[in-house]
Amino acid sequence: MIKVPCLLLGFVLTCQAGLAQKAITLDDCFTFFKFYPQSAGSFRFAPDGHHYFEAEDGGIVEYDLATGMKTRTPVERADLAAAGNWDEYTFSEDLSKVLLRANTKPVYRHSVLADYWVLDRNTRKTNRLYDKGQVQFATFSSDGAKVAFVADNNLFFKDLSTEKTTQVTTDGKKNSLINGLPDWVYEEEFSPVEGDGMVATAWSPDGSKLAFIRFDESAVPQYPLTWYNNGMYPRYTEFKYPKVGAPNSRVSVHVYDLATGQTTQALPGTEAQDIYLPRIFWTPDNLLCIYVLNREQNNLALALYDPVTAASGMLLTEMDPAYVDMEVCDNLVFLPDNQHFLWMSERDGHAHLYLLPRNQATAETTIQLTKGNFDVTKFYGLDAASGKFYYQTATPTPMDRQVWEGSIRPGDSEPRLLTPGAGTHEATFSPTFDFFIHQWSDINTPPSADVRTREGDALRALVKNERVGQMRKQYGFAPIEFITVKAADSTDLNAWILKPRDFDPAKKYPVLFDIYGGPASQTVENKYNGYTGPWHQLLAQKGYIIVSVDNRGTGARGRAFKKCTQLQLGKYETQDQIAAARHFGSLPYVDPNRIGIWGWSFGGYLSTSCVLKGADVFKMAMAVAPVTNWKWYDSAYTERFMHSTKDNSAGYEENSPINFADRLRGGNYLICHGVADDNVHWQQTVEMVNALVKANKQFETYFYPNRNHNISGENATRHLFTKLTNFVLDKL
């Protein structure tokens, strides 16, 4: 806590000087996270759509959404004692059982190993799901009578009434065969943007069948990781990681029939093809929908498979000259009439929602539900009873987000805006869509959250973040402004600029670019940033201007803007950041000889590319966990935008920073990496270092043993940002 004398002193100085401000420290930003806002949290809605659950004092309590009043305690602490220190829970649809997760150990970005327990609320008994070890991905059947899970790469299910466990597959083997779980590249590249990772096991609606994807990764090359744990020798692990052009897992979809105990393969022969199967869904009438995506990812087919007759047909084909964006095409909803489905596509140049018939959709029978020169950025769902659907758009500008209600019924009124005004409006709807949790922020205002009716009326506040707002005032946070700069081809680019609070236009200031710039991303959003935002303010207090620019290839501005970088990943992005730096360098209050750039992951790639190809503009650069040659990154991501090195050799060579190491000037380059990064491998930095040494270029590097792509844990974040801050102060 801040001591009272400091507050009093700050108050006096502010009154006397007007512009005085408390100095922001690195501990404020990355140890105590003083300016990090409270969020509304993750709501566990009851099926009735009018209540929600919260874990409290070791039990689970139910609350009324509209009033916030406690209504009952459906699960007492004593009922869950056997599960120990659990961290996640899931109710069955009928609320009769609770699945608890305990002793969780992370595997990759989304996946975990854990002990699972099942509470039967009728008997108040809690039993361990599987006694032979930890498992992954446990999920109830729709009737709550069974739980499917994966152990040692094999699929199982347990009948909760008989306590009998059935092993569905037997050929699972580490680094060889996986049943019911995605392999590394599927988990990383085909997981939904929000929520849990990719799902590769699904119960049929009637609970009679279990569909799963089988990954044969035996031919996929292995990548080693080294772990340093204070032993005589380091520990080594390996996992399957397909890089550009390398073999991917051979995939197939299978359906297990609980009544017969037989497993059949849907769409036989897929395992012989070089394709992706990134999604499986069941229709309301128990048909299996399978996404079939070619390796170049420009042709997506939705196949329907009938497990009773083994017949298959085509629901839809989506094609794009560049690539089919799975984040757009991940919004598939089958209507209860079994005759129609909702789909999202970029076919008219923007991401929009469509209503299509299941019997071979044609242009004549397709209804476009949303229209306009904007992107739909989220689909929240359909209320089948009313015909209303709910979605988010990048409006009134691509930097903002608003929530809308639309209708699938002909003759209904025009779409209705539920959240007027600029900024970022986000929603989490209850299952019946009668209520939603609304959260709003803008770039200078911490988020607030409330409960609203489906009409958009606010019922009660959940979060105000008044403490963070007051802290911003006490520390003299300066306002961030939105501006527009020109791309290398004169396209308007969105940007923001943060100037010191005591900004003097007669002075010359150094400028630091904070960028990411990857496909479909945005750093220029009208949304509060409580993580690196305070660090930007710290640097502004020290006399730096901070800017961020969304180059061509970033999101929320339509298909053409996003996909213009196809086969040249990094080319236009680099050109645009260099053009933006020239613009800022031309301003009367900017020192053109003191412009720097930094970024993480794709941002680390882009900052490296910029300091080499824009050596006459950028004085310094910092890269954290950067890609330095696209051919060393994973197949699914890279080939989506670049195809293979065989088909696009020049694109790879011309856009890999490692090939331009000799252009570095002044030695003002810092490269940092986690040695145990399973995503962007430590190899990327090592090879960049080799190229710099060969070119006789001076640089600095920091590496973090046992840390993954996030470089966190045991003071790593604070340590890293200490170096980044000092490098800015020393070199810029």
LINVEN-V823677 format. One record per backbone hydrogen bond with DSSP energy under -0.5 kcal/mol. NH is the residue of the N-H (numbers start at 1). CO is the residue of the C=O. Records with the same first field share a line. If there is no record, write none. Layout:
NH = CO, CO
//
This chain:
6 = 3
7 = 3
8 = 4
9 = 5
10 = 6
11 = 7
12 = 8
13 = 9
14 = 10
15 = 11
16 = 12
17 = 13
18 = 14
19 = 17
22 = 474
29 = 25
30 = 26
31 = 27
32 = 27
33 = 27
34 = 28
36 = 33
37 = 35
43 = 41
44 = 53
45 = 43
46 = 51
49 = 46
52 = 63
53 = 44
54 = 61
56 = 54, 59
59 = 56
60 = 75
61 = 54
62 = 72
63 = 52
64 = 69
65 = 50
68 = 64
71 = 62
72 = 62
74 = 72
75 = 60
79 = 76
80 = 76, 77
81 = 78
83 = 80
84 = 81
86 = 84
87 = 101
88 = 101
90 = 99
92 = 97
95 = 92
98 = 119
99 = 90
100 = 98, 117
101 = 88
102 = 115
103 = 85
105 = 113
107 = 111
108 = 111
113 = 105
114 = 135
115 = 102
117 = 100
118 = 127
119 = 98
120 = 118, 125
121 = 96, 119
122 = 96
124 = 120
125 = 120
127 = 118, 125
129 = 116
130 = 116
133 = 130
135 = 114
136 = 150
139 = 148
141 = 146
144 = 141
147 = 158
148 = 139
149 = 156
150 = 136
151 = 154
154 = 151
156 = 149
157 = 166
158 = 147
159 = 164
160 = 145, 158
161 = 145
163 = 159
164 = 159
166 = 157
168 = 155, 166
169 = 155
173 = 177
176 = 173
177 = 173
178 = 215
179 = 153
180 = 178, 213
187 = 183
188 = 184
189 = 185
190 = 186
200 = 180, 198
202 = 211
204 = 209
207 = 204
210 = 256
211 = 202
212 = 254
213 = 200
214 = 252
215 = 178
216 = 214, 250
217 = 176, 215
218 = 176
220 = 217
223 = 239
225 = 237
227 = 235
229 = 227
235 = 227
237 = 225
239 = 223
241 = 221
243 = 241
244 = 633
246 = 243
250 = 216
251 = 249
252 = 214
253 = 266
254 = 212
255 = 264
256 = 210
257 = 262
258 = 208, 256
261 = 257
264 = 255
266 = 253, 264
270 = 267
272 = 269
273 = 270
275 = 273
276 = 293
281 = 289
283 = 287
286 = 283
288 = 305
289 = 281, 287
290 = 288, 303
291 = 279
292 = 301
293 = 276, 291
294 = 299
295 = 274
297 = 294
300 = 318
301 = 292, 299
302 = 316
303 = 290, 301
304 = 313
305 = 288
306 = 311
307 = 305
310 = 306
313 = 304
315 = 302, 313
316 = 302
318 = 300
320 = 298
324 = 297
325 = 323
326 = 324
328 = 325
329 = 325
331 = 328
332 = 330
333 = 342
335 = 340
338 = 335
341 = 356
342 = 333
343 = 354
345 = 352
348 = 350
349 = 346
352 = 345, 350
354 = 343
355 = 367
356 = 341, 354
358 = 339
360 = 358
361 = 315
365 = 362
366 = 362
367 = 355
368 = 366
369 = 353, 367
370 = 353
374 = 372
376 = 351
377 = 375, 392
378 = 392
380 = 378, 390
381 = 390
383 = 388
384 = 382
386 = 383
387 = 383
388 = 383
389 = 406
390 = 381
391 = 404
392 = 378
393 = 402
394 = 375
395 = 393
400 = 397
401 = 423
402 = 393
404 = 391
405 = 416
406 = 389
408 = 387
412 = 409
416 = 405
417 = 415
418 = 403, 416
419 = 403
424 = 441
425 = 401, 423
426 = 424, 439
428 = 437
430 = 435
433 = 430
436 = 452
437 = 428
438 = 436, 450
439 = 426
440 = 448
441 = 424
442 = 445
445 = 442
448 = 440
449 = 463
450 = 438
451 = 460
452 = 436
453 = 457
454 = 434
456 = 453
459 = 451
460 = 451
462 = 449
463 = 449
469 = 465
470 = 466
471 = 467
472 = 468
473 = 469
474 = 470
475 = 471
476 = 473
477 = 472
481 = 497
483 = 495
485 = 493
487 = 491
490 = 487
493 = 485
495 = 483
496 = 548
497 = 481
498 = 546
499 = 479, 497
503 = 500
507 = 504
509 = 507, 589
510 = 543
511 = 594
512 = 545
513 = 596
514 = 547
515 = 513, 598
520 = 553
521 = 518
525 = 523
526 = 399
527 = 525
530 = 528
536 = 532
537 = 533
538 = 534
539 = 535
540 = 536
541 = 537
542 = 538
543 = 540
544 = 539
545 = 510
546 = 498
547 = 512
548 = 496
550 = 494
551 = 549
553 = 561
554 = 551
555 = 521
559 = 349
562 = 558
563 = 559
564 = 560
566 = 563
567 = 641
568 = 565
571 = 568
572 = 568
574 = 570
575 = 571
576 = 572
577 = 573
578 = 574
579 = 575
580 = 576
581 = 577
582 = 578
583 = 579
584 = 580
585 = 581
586 = 582, 583
587 = 584
590 = 587
591 = 509
592 = 590
594 = 591
596 = 511
597 = 620
598 = 513
599 = 622
601 = 624
603 = 600
605 = 601
606 = 602
607 = 603
608 = 604
609 = 605
610 = 606
611 = 607
612 = 608
613 = 609
614 = 610
615 = 612
617 = 614
618 = 614
619 = 595, 617
620 = 595
621 = 668
622 = 597
623 = 670
624 = 599
625 = 623, 672
627 = 601
632 = 629
633 = 630
635 = 242
638 = 634
639 = 635
640 = 636
641 = 637, 638
642 = 638
643 = 639
648 = 644
652 = 648
653 = 649
654 = 650
655 = 651
656 = 653
657 = 655
658 = 628
659 = 656
660 = 657
661 = 658
663 = 660
664 = 661
668 = 665
669 = 667
670 = 621
671 = 700
672 = 623
673 = 702
675 = 704
676 = 704, 707
677 = 674
678 = 676
681 = 679
684 = 681
685 = 681, 682
686 = 682
687 = 683
688 = 684
689 = 685
690 = 686
691 = 687
692 = 688
693 = 689
694 = 690
695 = 691
696 = 693
697 = 692
700 = 669
702 = 671
704 = 673
705 = 703
707 = 704
711 = 708
716 = 713
719 = 715
720 = 716
721 = 717
722 = 718
723 = 719
724 = 720
725 = 721
726 = 722
727 = 723
728 = 724
729 = 725
730 = 726
731 = 727
732 = 728
//
